[in-house]
Amino acid sequence: MIQYNENELMAYFEKAAEFSSTKRGVTRLYCSQEHKNFIPVLKKWMQEAGLQTKIDAIGNVIGFKPGKKSNKKLIIGSHQDTVIEGGKYDGILGVLLPLYILQKYHEHGVEFDYGIELVAFGDEEGVRFPETLLGSKALCGNVDKTALQVVDKDGISLKEALTFIGANPDDLAACKRKQSDIIGYFEVHIEQGPILEQKNLPVGVVTAITGIQRHRVFIQGQANHAGTTPMDMRKDALLAAAQIITFANAIFTKTDNLVGVVGELNVQPNAVNVIPDRVDLTIEIRSPSPEIRHKAAKEIEAFCQSLATKQNLEIQSSKNYEMNGAICDKDLQKQLEEAIQENQITPFSLFSGAGHDGLAIQALSPISMLFLRCEAGISHHFKEEIKPDDAIIAAKVIDSFLRNLQYDSTQKNRHLASQQTAPV
Ligand SMILES: [Zn+2]
């Protein structure tokens, strides 16, 4: 039985956090000087874990360990990039925690029939360039050559930036993997929310990564004198907005696997003594299930129309954005649950309200994710923290998952099943 050591593991995170352009938190943007400086360190660590290393055209750092019996491989990965003044664990946890396990395997001569590819995706956050998930999209052949021409705020193109860190952007097409070579995708990530802490659990199995849709609502009332207009003769657009917000919030609160927010409000004329005649507001709805999102949107729309009739206002709403989520592979979820049980922890499942690389990778293979508890649910912030004990538990769970991994050698049906967007 391999012994995983807290200090050995946490030392990786401390060292990685030194590659930051800010003193507070970690700022390691895609293709930055810090990214460039971190690459040789990451490669050295991967080599110490017995992996063959390379950097691909989109700046992903890849470590590969061939299987004993099969050419098929499990892709394990997460992103190396951070937000500005982000934490020490968002993204890089999913690279360094598996890397530590692979280093232990190397030390103890543990090998599997299947191959393992560990990927540190260059870009997931999309902070520097007007693109997101570039690293994972490239593996699916979903980064077009035209994307290389996008520029950052200083006018540096993605192509120039990639060349700067030592990648060869002309080789973009070579990033694409063959579906038939891939068993699946696994990522461990901090939860970035408070649920595991509330449940007093170190880890949880992710059922799905959320889909998002956004709506705009326009409310037209009638401006009038706030002193002379009787209360029962007003067409107050802001009052209607308040009722819509309350109604939407009630829907979000009572529905499982659904969250939402009215985050933006524009009020006209926005004056102390005038009845508001115009309010524009946004409604963002998140759920991994499109059916759940659409049902909520329909209920809110029906409420808006009944309100318009009742209060003699005009209310129009329209959807202006929708991105479908990704369902995690049911079979891999089950295997993760078994790995958790094997380590005497109660299995618990939850969906991810934040986006992750799996959103892109679902086009290539079945995906799976494990969440690690983080302190007070804080993330995208320099105060992001995890408990070393929890990280060791996650290491043991991942170890069990990798040792027991069952995979279908054909994969065809599994992949199709994982593409379905059924409710979770
Ligand atoms: Zn992340």
Residues whose N, C-alpha, C, O or C-beta is under 5 A from the ligand:
A	BS01	ZN	D90 G91
